[in-house]
Amino acid sequence: MGKDTNKSQIITIDGIEYKYEEFNDQQKILLEHVADLDRKLNSAKFSVDQLQVGRDAFFGLLKTALETVTDVTPKE
């Protein structure tokens, strides 16, 4: 992510706007932690979606396989 040196970056928290360059070092680090955790949460949600679709697909295959087995009647 490139930074525009001509324009101040505005951070909005709870409806209040802050200028990033006015943050102290601790506030900048905390903001980076929050941003990093947001990225990780989004990535985890994406992974959960993929896992759920995969699980649903395998469950569907299992149900189909069970229907195939129950359709077979024993010969007498």
C-alpha positions in Angstrom: 0.0 0.0 0.0 1.6 3.3 -1.1 1.3 6.4 0.9 0.3 9.7 -0.6 2.6 12.3 1.0 0.5 15.2 -0.3 -2.7 14.1 1.4 -3.3 13.3 5.1 -4.7 9.8 5.8 -7.9 10.1 7.8 -8.8 7.3 10.2 -12.4 7.1 11.4 -13.1 5.4 14.7 -16.5 5.4 16.2 -17.5 8.3 13.9 -14.6 10.5 14.9 -12.0 11.4 12.3 -8.3 11.4 13.2 -5.2 12.3 11.1 -2.8 9.4 10.9 0.2 11.7 11.1 -1.0 13.0 14.4 -1.0 9.5 16.0 1.9 8.8 18.4 4.0 5.7 17.9 1.9 3.6 20.2 -1.3 4.6 18.5 0.2 3.8 15.1 1.3 0.4 16.3 -2.1 -0.4 17.7 -3.7 0.7 14.5 -1.4 -1.6 12.5 -2.4 -4.5 14.9 -6.1 -3.8 14.3 -5.6 -3.7 10.5 -3.5 -6.9 10.6 -6.1 -8.7 12.7 -8.9 -7.5 10.3 -6.9 -9.0 7.4 -6.5 -12.2 9.3 -10.2 -12.4 10.3 -11.2 -11.8 6.6 -8.8 -14.6 5.5 -10.1 -16.9 8.2 -13.7 -16.2 7.1 -12.7 -17.0 3.5 -11.1 -20.2 4.6 -14.2 -21.2 6.7 -16.4 -20.6 3.6 -14.2 -22.8 1.5 -14.1 -25.5 4.2 -17.9 -25.4 4.6 -18.5 -25.8 0.8 -16.0 -28.7 0.7 -17.7 -30.3 3.7 -21.1 -29.9 2.1 -19.9 -31.4 -1.1 -18.5 -34.4 0.6 -21.6 -34.8 2.7 -23.7 -34.7 -0.5 -21.4 -37.4 -2.0 -21.9 -39.5 1.1 -25.7 -39.2 0.9 -25.6 -40.2 -2.7 -23.4 -43.2 -2.0 -25.8 -44.3 0.8 -28.8 -44.0 -1.5 -27.0 -46.2 -4.0 -26.4 -48.8 -1.4 -30.0 -48.7 -0.1 -31.4 -49.0 -3.6 -29.8 -52.5 -4.0 -32.2 -55.2 -2.9 -30.8 -58.6 -1.8 -31.4 -61.5 -4.2 -33.3 -64.5 -2.8 
